Amino acid sequence: MKISIDSKITRILQKPLKKSEQTQFSHCIDDVLRYISKNIDCLLDISPSCLKTQLLLAIADKSQCQKEMRLILPDHRFWLCSEYPLENIRIQSVDDYINDTNKVCGILLVDAGERIGDPQQGERLETVLMESDTETPLVLAMNSRSNMKSVIRWLSLIRNRKTQIVKIRLPIKLVPTFFTHTGEWLPLLDKKKLNRKIKDHLKTEKNKSISLRKNCIELH
């Protein structure tokens, strides 16, 4: 299904961070690059989780690494934010990286690290980390969780490198949105009222049984 994104959603997605948030974002990037320069891997403890990919791309952008970098996206989200048009970054799925015979790169950036330990999705991601080139700096991004110290110990053990945790906490902004069965992504509310497009969509005979609750998601 092709997803059509409403212009209001696009504006929300492209809204820049506030100055104080941008400062914290920049400090986090600088901290990561400083540790990498000292041959130390980094575990990013991030909240809200929607910042993970954006932060990894920003780190790659500011690193000015001359070697090709790898960005591993477990969700197969093969896209680049227009804000970070990078020529020397290669985006791979978990399986593509595992099957790649040459794992040497400038920086290995791995998204969705919170899947480590997951009985269904964690094994392949763990394989990526265990088979990674230990001479390549690693930046692993994950949602904030209680067992970060255990993850650090595990990473340090399998990669035989020191690992440093870097935290970033920004306000969580929730915007309720709605997916139609035709692939339209709409803001749920318009001027504090139910979006007219959604009202019209739900009034059609085909959609009378659709649950508004089930079709709603929150945009962070």
N, C-alpha and C positions, 0 to 999 in steps of 0.2 A: 504493500500500500504506500502510495506517495503522500507524505505529510505536507499539508499547506499551513504555514505559520502566519497567524494574524499579525498585522503591522504593529499592534499594541504590544504583543508578546515580543516581537523583535526589538522594540524600543526598550522594554524591560531588560532583555538579555544584554543589550549594548550599553546600558546605563553604567557610567563609570563609578568606581568606588569613591567614597568621600575622602577628603584629604587625610584625615587621621587613619582611615582604613588603608589607604594607599601607602602611607608611611610604614605601617605595620607590615604590609605585604612586601614592601621593598626591603625592610630589615630582615625579614625571613629569607628572602632570596640571597641577600648578602651573607647571612650566616651560613647558609648551605654552601655557597661558593667558597667561603673561607675554609670550611671543614674539608671540602673536596680538595682544595689546594694543599691541604696537610695530609692527603691520602687517607681520609676518614670518610666512611659511608654515612649517609644521612637517612633517618627515618622521620618523615614528616607526619606530625600529629595534627590533623587539620579539622577545624570546625568553622563553618559548615562544610559538609562533604562535597558540595557542588563546586568547590574551589580547587579540587585536586588536580584536574587536568589543566586548568588555566595556570595554576602555580607551576606545574612541571614544565609547561611550555615557556613560561616567563623565565624560569631558571635556565633553560636551554638557550633562550634568546640572549640573556645577559652574560652567559658564560663565555661567549666568543670562542668556544671550542673549535679548533680547526679540523679535528677528526669528526667523522660521521657519528652522530648520537642516535640512540635507539629509544623510542617511546613505546612501551608495551601497554596496550589497552585490552584488558580482559573482556570487555564488553563489545569488542570489535567496532569501536566508535572511530572509524578511520576518517577523521576530519581534523582540520587545523583551524584554530580561531584566526579570523582575519587580522586580528591585532598582532599576531606573531607569525608572519610569513617567513618560515625558516627553510633554507635550502639544504642544510646539512643535517637534517633530522629524518630518520627513517621510522615510520610507524608500522608496528607489527602486532599481530595477534599473539596470544600465548603459544598457540600451536606453531605458528610461523617461526617464532623465535626458537622453540624447542627443536624444530627440524632444521634450523639454519646451522650449517657446519662451521661457519665463521662467526663467533660471538664477540670478537674483539671490537670495541668501539670507544669513542671518546668519553661518553657518559651514558650509563644505563638508567633510564627513567622508567619506573614501573608504577602504574596506577592500580587502584583498588586493592591495596595491600591488606585491607580488612578481611579479605577472603582467606588469608592464612589460617589454617586450622578448620576451615569449613569442610564438612564431610563430603559435600557434593562438588564444590567449586574450588576448594583449596589445593587439591593435590597437584593440578597442572601448574598453578601459579607457584607453588613451592618448588616444583621441578625447574621452572625458569630460574629461580633464585639459586638453587643448588647447582645448576649447570652453567651459571653465569661465569664470565671470565673474571677471576679474582683480582686481576690487575686493573680492571675497569672500575672507576668510581660508581657507586650505586646510590640512587635517590629513590626511596620507596615511599609512596604517598598512601596514607590510609586514614579512615575515620578515627576519631578519638575513641579509645577503648581502655578498659581497666588493666589489661595485661601487657602494656607497652614494654615493660622491663623484660618480660619473658621473651617477647618478640626480638628485642635487641640482643639478648643473650644467644638466641637461636641464630640470628643473622651473623653475629660475630663468630660463632662456632663454625657454621657451614662455609663462610667466606674467608675465615682466618684474617679478618680485618676488624679494626675498631669501628664501632657504630655509634653515632651521636644522634640523640633525639632533638628535633627542632619543632617547637609548637607555634601554632598560629590560631588565634581565636578572633573571629569577626562576628558581628551581629547577624543573626539569622532572619532573613526577610522572606516571609511566606506570601506567595501570590497564588490564590486558587485559580486553576485553569481547567479546561474541559476539552476532551477529545470527542469529535463526532465520529460516526461509523464510516464517514467518507474520508476521514483523515485530516479534518480541519482541527487545528489547535487554537483554541480561543480563550481569552480571559473570561473567567466565570462572571465577574461583576463589571458593570459599566456605570460609573457615577453612583456606586453603592447599590445598584439594582441589578437584577439578573440580566445578563447580556441579551439584547434583543435577538441576535443571531441564534443563541442557544434556545430561547423561547420558541422561535419559529421552527428550529430543528426538532424540538421535542413535541411540537404540535402535529407533525406529520404522522400519518397513519402507521408507517413502518416503525416509528420510534416511540410510540406511546408506552411500550413496556420497558423502555430503557430507564435504568436507575440513575438519577442525577448523582447520587453518592458514589456509585461504582465507576462512573466515567470521569470523575474529578481527580485531578492530581494537584499537588502543590509545587509551584515553581519556586526554588530557593534562590 
